[in-house]
Structure formats: structure tokens, C-alpha cells
Amino acid sequence: MPGWWEAGAWGLLAGSALVIGAAIGYFGRVPRRVIATIMAFGAGVLLSAVSFELIAEAHELGGLMPTAIGAASGALAYTGANVLLARRGARHRMRSEADMQPTEQEMPGSGSAIAVGALLDGVPESVVIGASLIAGGPVSLVTVVAVFLSNVPEGLASAAGMRRAGRSRRYVFLLWSAIAVASGISALAGYLLLGGASPAVMSTITALAAGGIIAMLSDTMLPEAYEDAHLLVGLAAVVGFLTAFALSHA
């Protein structure tokens, strides 16, 4: 199988968890505290993968300076984009309550902002999946599993909130299916565009994605989870962190 095809397939697989989560959230009646606890677990999984896979790899490739510059740039880019999207109604895109996600009548364009926000959350993870195949070795299964496990609660919580805010089934599943496809395309792009990059560039790009992911976890997943799960968030996040850590050392 060509490397670019494999990269796209792994990215699509990780992104497909969004559709699975959306189906559970839209058709099921999962208690908000359970959704929040699962989200905290997913955040812990992703934080572990960022720490032991992405940041560690970036440092190994380029050293401290490219890693620090990349991570800070990724966090800055994500935060800036998220501020703009929040003003258009996408601030609570991972919340399952109806009153936290505005309807189109309340805020025209909020549905598009939520879609762009969901894409913003997923692209850095997918690019890294594709880039992990550049050296010709196997894909980073820890990263794929971490992204998959974190995508399930993201799709679950967001779809439940969209349903309660009155968004149609067609809108919800077209959105998450499109983002799953975009995840595959992002992984493919990461493989193709970074194939000839120097170690310093690879270090910076990997750290940039890691910084964006950390900012996303800090700004959306963990605060949103805390609103409903409260004191369970820390425990669930640590369980997720240790799960990914165990996978990376298996």
C-alpha cells in the first residue's frame, strides 16, 4: 500500500470516531455527567499522546528551541482562531446542553462556526498521523488510538447538544462525516507535504500540532467536561492518561 494512501486511511479511521460518537450522542440519551466523564478520559488520553509521542519526538528531531517555538505557535494559532469562532457561536461546541449551543435563529451562522471549530479541533491531530509515516516505518498506533478515543466523546457531546439545539439529523451527520473525511485528507496532506522536510522543520510542525492540541484540551474539552462532571474530571483524565501511557510502552 502506498504511503500516502496508508496515511489517509489511518486519518480517516481516527476521524470516523467522530461519526460513531455523534451517532451515540444523537440517538442515545446518555446522561450529561457520563458524557463529561468520557470527555475527560479522552482528554487524558490525548494529553498523554501529546506528551510522550509528539513533544518527545519533536525534541528528538530538532531540540528544545524548534519544539518550544512550534508548540507556542500552535497554541497561539489555535487560541486566536478559537476566539474568532467563539464570537460567532462556537464557544460551547462540545457541550451537550441545548442552552449552551445557540440555534441559527438565535445566532445566524453559528452552525457554520461550530463546523469550522470542529474542523479546527481535528486537523492538527490528523496531520501528525500522516507525518508519522514519512520515515517509512509503521504508523504511531498510540497517536491513532489516542485521537480515536478522544474523538468519540467530542462527537458524542457535540451531537447531543446539536440535537437539543434543534439542528437536523442531516446537518449533524453530514458535518461529522465531512470532518472524518477531512481528517483523512489532512493525514494524507501531512504525509505528502512534509515528506522532504528537514528534521528542524519536522520538529517545529510536530510541536505546532502538539501546541494546538494542548490549547484545545485546555480551552474546550477539560473545561466543558468539568461543567458537568466536576470532581470526577481529574480522575477520569488520569485514567485516560495512564491508558495511553501503557499503550505507548506495550
Disulfide bonds with the S-S distance in Angstrom:
none
